[in-house]
Amino acid sequence: MNLADDQRSGERDDARELLAALESRVLFGGAPRLGLTGAPGAGKSTLMDALVRAHRARGETVGIVAVDPSSRRSGGALLGDRVRVRSAASDPGVFFRSLAARESLGGLADAARAAATIMAAVFDVVIVETVGVGQSEGDVVDLVDTLVFVAQPAAGDTVQFLKAGVLELPDVFAVNKADLGALAERTARELESALALGEKPDAKWSPVVVLVSARDGSGIDALEAAIARHRAHLAESGVLAAKRRRGRDAWLRESLARRYGSYGLAAFGGSAALSARLAAAPETSGFALERELASELERALRGERA
């Protein structure tokens, strides 16, 4: 992971070669990837701690990618999750990687995809926790198989969820702090009502709302069961491969646009040309394609013919 984070040209080339080799093995396989997102204070980290404990009780190893807010002074991650996820402190079966969100508006650090790819080749389960979710923070949906949104009671009515765009993304909703009783139950009912009215991104899957309490452990089994049902749905319906391919394509588009801008993509032939190239290589690692397409874009910008 240190190699993957290294931005020096020689090390970057070595990292891309390694990542391409790993992703070729885990693009449509490897460990299941679970995303946790929600507003600050909803209890994401505490809930993640409970899930990690459950996985470890079954003997499963866990890799965690935690995207923390950035320090305004150093630019580094604030490492808040390491304080709350106590199960990772001394367990050799749990590996924790904290990343700073920095200027990433998608809620994910640039290195998050690389970290998740490496972990998917090593651990039994990969968990990705983001800073938050909303219209500008939804990139996590392109990185994970199952996205869990952690809601907290009395944090605003369903209209606020709709305005934030959060109902369009998650596969499972965990209403945390169920020990609050009626407040938590009301939030769960509001979410269920809103989900019944909205469009489903996956016509064959209806998002599940589960009441949980990270504090006393109630509802954790029900949450795990909902996540397991969604994973089984992805496998049985054939949606998993298409979902990971869409994630690969979305990441590639963003990566190339960030590096070369609209002018660079236009020199390559525009969005249509890029879409054609991606469609022609459905089984190829995104990191391998990134190296190949970046080389072609740079030649195009220099006016050289392929």
C-alpha positions, 0 to 999 in steps of 0.5 A: 500500500505504501508503494501504491501511495508513492507518487514518484514516476518509477514507483508509480509505474511499479505500483500500477503493474502490481495493482493491475496483476492483483485486480485481474484476479479480483475484478470479478472475485476476491473478497466481498466489499462492504461500504458504510456511509452516513452523516457524522455522528450516526455511529458508523465507526461503532457499528463497524466495530460490531460487524468486525467482531462478528466476522472475527468470531467466525474466523474471518479476516477483515481489511478496513479502508477508513476515509477520514476527514483531513487535518487542515494543518497537515492534510493527513487523516484525523484517525478518528476511526482508530479510536472507536474501532477497538476490535482492530487495536491488537487483532492480527486478523484485522488490518486498518488503513486510514486515508485522508479525504483531502480535496476528494469530493466523492467522499473517497481518497484517491488511494481508496480503490488501490487499497481496496483492491490490495485488501480484496486479494488478501482478506476474507472481507473488505469494509470501506467507510467514508466521511459521509454520503450525498450527491457529491459523496457517492463514489463509494457505490462504485467501489463496493458490492453492498452499501449500508447507509447508517441513519440516526434517529431524530436527525431530520425528516425523510425530505432531508434524506431525499434532498441529500440524494441518499435514498438512491444509493444504499442497498441496506439502511441501518437505523442506529441507536435502536435503544432510543425506542420510538425515535428510532422506530419512527425513522425506520418507518419514514425510510421504508415509506420513502423507499416504497415511493422511489425508483429502484436502481436494481429492479430485483432488489428492494432496499432493507431497513434494519433497526440496530444498536451498536451500543448493546449489539441488538439488530447486528444479526439482522443487519448481517443477514440483510447484507448476506441476502444482498450478496446472494442476490448479486451472485445469483442474478449476475449483477455483481460482474456488471456492478464491478465493471461499472465501478471500474469504468466510473473510476477510469473516467474520473481518473483520466478527466482529473489528470487530462481534463476535457481538452485531453479527452477531446484529443483522444476522441471524446467520451464516445471514444472512451466508452468504446474502448472500455466496452471493448475490454470488459475483463481488463483490469482498470489499472492496466487500462489506465496505464494504456489509455494514459499513454494514448492520451499523452501521445494524442496531446503531442499530436502523435498518431497511434 
